[in-house]
Amino acid sequence: MRLYLKYFSIQLRSIMEYKVSFLFTVIGQFFTTIFSFIAMYFLFDRFGNINGYGFNEVLLLFSTILISFSLGECFGRGFDRFSSIISNGEFDRIMLRPRSLVIQVLGSKIEFSRIGRLIQATVIFIYGIITSNVQWTIGKVITLILMVVGGVCIFSGLFIIYAGICFFTIEGLEIMNIFTDGGKEIAQYPLNIYEKWVMKFFTFVIPFAFVNYYPFLYIIGRVSEKNILYMLSPLVAVLFLIPAYIFWNIGVAHYKSTGS
């Protein structure tokens, strides 16, 4: 952890050397995703609700997923750009250092500019909490926190899988964006509004339903508060990191230097 904090400090000081550039990048990130919110607003303004879910309720999903994605991109960017680490020979140097490979890759790139998305998501998150008419209890607050943590774990796991694939392909596969960016877009709404196969895929393959649909039902009162399985369902997302990490280690074991 001390090593990661050192990486964090170095990159933060580096980016602060160009404060104006950083500020404009943050502003750009803020407006990049605001159009998704505007599209959602007009959708609900036209139809009133989607499958019985109100606008202010769905805002809780929208904001928690966006917070998770922003944090995942910020701190997992090293894995998201892993193809360049492979192709330019940087991973050779990483392997020679007597430190954790995961920590070194994580610390190789911290995307502070994603704070723009995080600010937007946090504002929507607070607004959703205030206007959703949810009767908040300690259990529901814990569930909401677990939704964010679980979402970060899923996106981080997807970035790790992407990096693992790079060991075999050298160049990153854009198809992974279907599961990262596409998963983010899909998980902004309750998953039961989609086709059944979509619901099954994002339950049993990439477990977004456990950080999106099931805990959301618990929070808005569509299942009994005594049903602790719905409350704790985001913890399943933590388990998603296990196969992702195993796949990463398989990639490391088969790594051959690019000779760069």
PyMOL commands that set and color helices and strands:
alter all, ss='L'
color gray80, all
select helices_A, chain A and resi 2-32+34-47+55-80+82-87+90-96+101-108+112-131+138-169+174-186+191-193+196-204+208-210+213-219+228-232+235-239+241-253
alter helices_A, ss='H'
color red, helices_A
deselect
rebuild
show_as cartoon
